[in-house]
Amino acid sequence: MTTPATPAYPDKIDAAVLKIAGVVVLGAVMSILDITVVSVALPTFQSVFDTSYATVAWTMTGYTLALATVIPMTGWAADRFGTKRLYILALVLFVAGSVLCAFANTIGMLIAFRVLQGLGGGMLMPLGMTIMTRAAGPDRIGRLMAVLGIPMLLGPISGPILGGWLIDTFSWHWIFLINVPIGIAAIIYAQMVLPRDSPSPSESFDFVGMALLSPGLAAFLFGVSSIPEAGTFFAPRPLVATVIGILLIIAFVFHAFRPEHPLLDLRLFKNFRLTISIIAMFMFITAFMGAGLLFPSYFLQVRGESTLMAGLLIAPQGIGAMITMPIAGALTDKLPVGRIVPFGLVLIAIGFGVFTQVEADTSYMVLMSALFVMGLGMGATMMPIMTASLKSLTSHEVARGSTLLNIVQQIGSSVGAALMSVVLTNEIQKSDAAGAAIASNFDPTVADNFSPAYLAQGFIDAAAAFATTFWVALVLILLTFIPVYFLPRKHEESHLLDDDTGAAPPVMMH
């Protein structure tokens, strides 16, 4: 009688796995950079296409809605067609969308081509997480997920810097054209190093689930994204869209337990560790990513800095995260995440605490130090939570679990952005002087209509509005300690190999 062979996952991350990680990081860098770079270009689009800010904002909203539409079907498609084929298809769609965006000559064309980009970009992150988790094996997920976290941090930091430089030096077309060489390299690289696909074509597609969840998510995110512009949730557009989205999502929840292979496998929530990790992730993303939009806005609106300088001023956050992320990744492979994440949250809370006291003339050294401390906390928080959730899944569940995580992140980011934007806008509107002061930073002629004392008071009021909004973020971070308390604080075995056939991972097969 023989015993099955143990899968040969080495403890150290070897060259073959690093090559696979390189493919995923290239794709992630493209998709995440694109979001932040385009956000910088919105005023330029407004000028070039001679249209309103509300219209050009659809270049961001359309991309987000496309992500929401395609993410739910990514898990099924990965199982059905294979991760390698689907990943390459996603790269092709993203690059094609980038080229078309660069040559758009109307705002309508640009929005349409951004949707095409979003269809590709929406698949890149969940597929990348699936590919890396399967390649790493159960004992190296933390370290490899830390690698994937690098572009998540570099995007928001380098995006404004890169976008500002490209627009100032060349033209807005280059914020899209820069994706072309990176995308082509990623496509060739993926074809060479990703493992050969072994899809499971027996699973049927959940058409009813697709008809409920994708439009439900799109309507919900559209409604939430419309709140800042409307100023209130109860305006017709955000209220109707959000309610329709919620009703469709609820209908999907009732449907999801009927088919054997639903579009989004909600049965995964029976896994307590996964459920707690997802709750913690949602609360953390809502607070941190929502507030992340406020940092550059403060430097632009209150301090009157350029887009390039604002990007440089928030760079310490990324530096801090890059220091702790690989350390936290290595520790996550050895220690329970419940003993790592609380330390990260404490650091983030300290950083937010500093920003709750921000004023119109607060020292840049103080603010950059706070951002650095928050970055240290970020590196020890986000990826360990994601690792904890993925280690609780079997190999066959990874694709569906990655999809679930990405949907939660997308919803959390949108809810956080809407919440912080509404709070900040309402606080600023309490002071006419604040609005005038902010406007003077973008149009110097506005200052001619007001006295220096009036504008000075306006900047004080605007800074106070930001401080109040940071209080909201701090409270959300403190509430995140509740689900984090239930994360495992004792060693738990990974379930990644529970449905493994006993064969070694095919990382060297091309």
N, C-alpha and C positions, 0 to 999 in steps of 0.2 A: 504493500500500500504506500503510495507516494503522496507527498503534500504538495500543494500548488506552489509554484515559484512566486517569490515576493517581487513585486514590481521594482525595477531597478531605477529608482529615483535617487541620484547621489545627493549628499547633504549640501555640497557646495554648488553654486550656480555656475555651470560650465559654459563653454563658448557657444555650444549649440543653442542653449536656452537664451543666452544673451543676444544672439542673432535674431531670434524670434521676438524678444523684447524690443529690439531696435526697430523692427517693422511696426509694432504696435505704437511705440512712442512717436514715430514719424507721423502716423495717421492722427494720433491724438493731438500732437503739436499743431498740425494743420487745422483741424476742426475747432480747437479751443482758441487758437490765435485769431482765427477768422472772426469769431464772435466779438472779441474785444477790439480788434482792429477796425471793424465796420462801425462799432459804436462811436469811435472817434471821428469817423467820416460823416456822420449825420448832418452836421452844419454845412459841410461842403456839398453834400447831395442837395440840401435845401437851396443853396445858392446856384449850383450848376443847373438843376432841373426847374428852378424858379417855382417852387411849391412850398407848402406848409410843412412845419416840423411833424405834425400829426401824420402827414402822408409819407414822409421819408422814414418815419419810425416803423412803417410796415416792412422795411427791408430787414429789420430785426424780428418783428412779430411773425412775418411770413416764414422765416427760417425756423423760429421756435415751434410754430404750428406744424411744420413739416417734420421736425424731430418727433413731436408728440404723435404724429400719425404713423410713423414708420417704426418707432422703437418697440411697440407691443408685438409686432409680427417678427421681430428679429430672432427671438428665441426659437420659434417654430421653424423659420427659414434656415437657421443654423443647423438644426437637427435634420431638416429635410434635404438641404442642398450641400451642406458642409461649410465649415467656417472659412476655409481658404477661398473658395469660389465667391462666397458672399462678401468677404472682406475686400477682395480685389474689385468686385462689382461696386461696392460702396466707394472705393477710391476713385474708380472711373467716373461715377456719377458726380462726385465732389469736384474733381478736376474739370470735367465738362461744364459743370455749373459755374465754376470760377472763370473759365474762358468766356463763357457767354455773358457773365456779369460785367467783365471788363469791357466788352464791346456793346453793352446796352446803351441806347441813345434816348430812351425815355424812362421815367421813373416806373411806369407800369412794367416795362420789360425787365428792369432791374429787380423789382419785387418778384416777378415770375421766376426769374433765373435763380434768385436766392432760395425760393422754394425747392428748386431742383437740387441746389447745394445741400439744403437741409435733409433731403431724402437720403443722400449719401452720408452726410455728417451724423445723422441720427443712428446709423448702424455701426459707425466706427468704434465708439466707446464700449457698448455692450459686447460687441464681437471681440474687441481687443482684450477685455477682461476675461472672456471665455477662453480665448487662445492662450493667454498667459497663465491662467489658473491650471489648465490642463497640461501645459508644458512644465510648470513648476513642480507639480506633485504636492502632497500634503504638508511637507516639512519646509517648503521654501516659498510658500505663497506670500508671507509677509514681506520678505526681501524683494520679491519680484513686483508686488503691488506698489512698493515704495518707488520702484523705477517708473511705473505708470503714473505715479502721483506727480512726478517732476513737471510734465507738460501742463497738468492741472494748475500748478502754481505759477509756472512761467508765463502762461497765457495772459492772465489778468495783469501781470506786472510788465511784461515786455510788449504786450499788444498796444497800449497807448503810446509807448515810446516808438515802436516800429511804425505804427499808423501815422503818427504825427510827422515822423521823418520822411516817410514815403510821399505823403501828400505835400509837404513843404518843398521837398527836393525834386520830385518828379510830378506825379499827378495821381488822382484818386484811382485811376485804372490799375495802378501797380499794387494796391492792397489786395487785388484779386489775382493779378498775373503772377505774384510771388508764389502762389500756391502751385503753379504749373510745374516748375522744376522739382519741387519737393514731392508733389503727387506722383510724377512720372518715376522718380527714384523709388518711392514707396511701392509702386505697382511692380516694378522690376524686382525689387528686393523681396517683396512678398512672394512672388512667383518662384524665386530661387530658394528661400529658406523655410517657408511655412510647411508644416507636415501635410502629407497627402490626406485628402478628405476621406472620412468614412461615414457618410450620411446615413440616416435612418428613414428611408422613404416610406415606411409603413404608416407613419402618423398622418392622419387626415387634418386638413386645414379647417379651423373654426371660423367659418364665414359669418355666423351670427355674432360671435364675439367681436370679430373685426368691425362689423357694422355698428356695434354698440360702443366699444372701447375707444377706437381711434378718433371718431368724430366727437365722442364724449370728452376725451382729453383735450382735443383741439378747441372745442367750445369753452371748456373750463379755463384753459390757459389764455384764450382770447379775452374772455371776460375779466379775468384777473389782471391781464396786461392792460386792459382799458381803464382800470380804476384810477391810476395816476392822472391820466388826461381828463377824465370826467370829474375827478375831485372827490367822488363818493361812490360807494358800492351800489347805492340805490338809484343811480342814474339808469335810464332804460337799457343802454347798450351793455354795460358790465353786468347788470342784474339779470337780464334775460339770457345772455350767453352763459353766464356762470350757472344759473339754475338749470338750463337745458343740459349743460355739461354734467352737472352733478346727477341729474335724473338718469342720463344715459349710463354713467359710471355705476350708479346703484343697480340699474337693470342688468349691467354686465356682471356685477357681483352675484346676483341671484342666478344668472345663467351659467357662470363659470364652473359651478360644481356639477353640472349635468354631463357635458361631454367628457370622454376619456382623456382627450388631449385638448384642453382649452387654450385659447390664444395666450392668456396670462394665467399661469398656474397658481391660483390663490390657495391651493392645498398646501403650498410651501409654508404658509403661515401657521400650520400645525407645529412647525419646528420653532420651539420657544426661543432658541438662541438667535435664529434668523429674524424672528418678529421683533425681539428687543433691539437687535442691531439696526433694523430698518427704522424703528421709531426714533432711536438715538440719532441715526443719520439724518432723518427728515428734520428733526428739531435743530440739529447743528447746522445743516445746510441753510435752513430758513434764516437763522440768525446770522451766520457768518457770511454767506454769499450775498444776502440782502444788504447787510451793512457794508460789504466790500465795495458796493457801488458808491457809498457815501464818501470814502476816503479821497478819491480823485475829485469828486464834486466839491468837497470842502476847499481843496487847494485851488480849484478853478474859480469857484463862485465867491468865496470869502476872501481868499488871499490874492486872487487875480493872476495866478501863475498860468503859463502856457501849458498846452497839453503835454508837450515833451517833458517839461519840468515836473508836472504833476506825476507823470509816470516814473520819473527818477526818484521823486520823494517817497513813493510807496514801495520802491524796490527793496528796502530793508525787510519787509514782510516776507518776500520770496527768499531772501538770503537766509533768514531765520529758519524757514521751513525746510530749505535744502540741507541745513545742518542736522536737524532732528529727524527728518523723514527716513534716511537710510538707517539711522540708529534705531528708531522705533520699528522699522521693518524687520531688522535682525532680532530685536527683542520679542517681537510678536511671534516669531517662529519658536521661541523658547519659553516665553512667559504668557500667562493668561492676559487678554486685552483689558480685563477689568482692573488690572493693576497698572496699566500704562495710560489709558485714556484719561482718567481723572486728573493726572498731572498736566496733560495737555490743556484740558478745559480750564484749570486754575490759571495757567499762563494767559490764555485767551481772555478770561475774565479780568485779569489785571490790566491787560492792554485796553480793553473796552472801558474799564474804570477810568483810565487816564483820559480817554476821549469824551467821557461824559462831562468832563470839566473843561473842554476845549473852549477857547475864546478867540477873538478876532486877531490877537497878536501872540498867541501861544508859541513858545520857542519851537522851531523846527527840530532842534536836537531832541527835545522832549517827545515830540510826536513821532519822529523816526525811531526813537528808542522803544516807544510803545508798540509801534508796528513790528519791530524786530522781535519783541517778546511775544506778540501775537503769532508771528510766523513760527517761532519755536513751538508754540502750542498747537498750531495748525498741523505741523509735521508729525506731531505725536498723537493726533486725534483722528483725522479723516481716514487715512489708509488703514490703521489698526481696526477701526470699526468695520470697514469694508472687508478686511481680511477675516474678521470674526464671522461675518455672515457667510462668506464663501466657503470657509473651512467646515461649516456645518452641513454642506450640501454633498450629495454623491456626484460622481463624475457626470452622470446623465442629467442631473438637475442644474449643473453649472450654467448652461446657456439660458435656461428659464430664470434662474436666480439673478444672473447678471442683468437680464432685461428688466426684472422687477426693481433692482437697485437703481438702474438708470432712470426709470420712470419716476421713482421716488425723488431722486436728485433733481430731475427736471421740474417736477411740481414744487419741490421745496425752494428751488432757486427763484421760480416765478412768483410764488407766494411771498417769499422774503423780499424780493425786489419791489413788488406792489405795496406790501405793508410799509416798508421803509420810505418809499416814495410818497405815499399818501400822508404819512405822519410828518415828513419833512415839508411837503408842500403846504399842508394845513398850518404848520407852525410858522412858516415864512409869511404866509398870507395874513397872519395876525398883525404884521408890521408893514405898513406901506413903505417905510424907510428901507426895510430889508430888501424888498423887491427892487427899489430904485438903486440901491447900492450894488446888488448883484448885476443888474442891467448895465451899470456903468463900467463894470469890468469887461463886458463883451462889446460895448459901444461907448467909447470915451466921450462922445458928444452928449450923452445923457447927463454927465456930470455938470454940464453947463447950466442945467435947469434947477440945480439944487445947491444949497450951501454946503461947504465942507463939513460943518458940524452935523448937518442932517445926514449926510452920507456916512460919516463916522459912526453915528448912532445906528444907522442901517446895518453896517457890518457887524456891530456888536449884537444886534437882534438876530442877524442871519447865523452868526456863530452859536448863539443860544438855541436856535432851532435845530442845528446839527447836534448840539449836546443833548437835547431832549430826545432826539431820534436814536442816539447811541445808547440812551438809557433803556429804550425798548429792546435793542439788540442784547444788552447786558442781561436783562431779565430773562430773555429767551435762552441765553447761554446757561444761566443759573438753573433754569428749569430742565435743561438737558442732563443735568446731574441725576435726575430721577431715573430715566431709563438706563443711564450708564451704570447706576448702582447695581442693576440686575445683570450686567454683563459678567461672563464667567471670571471668577477670581481664583479658580483652581484649574489645574491642567485638565483639558478635555481632548480626547482623541479626535483627529480629523476624520470625516466621513467620506473624503474624496475617493477613497479606494473601495468603498463598500460594494459597489457594483462593477468593480474592475474585473476583467477576465483573467488577470494574472500576467498579462504581457507587459513588457516594458513600454514606456511612452515612446511614440514614434517621432521623436524630435529630429532625427537625422534623415528621415525619409522625405524625398522631394519629388 
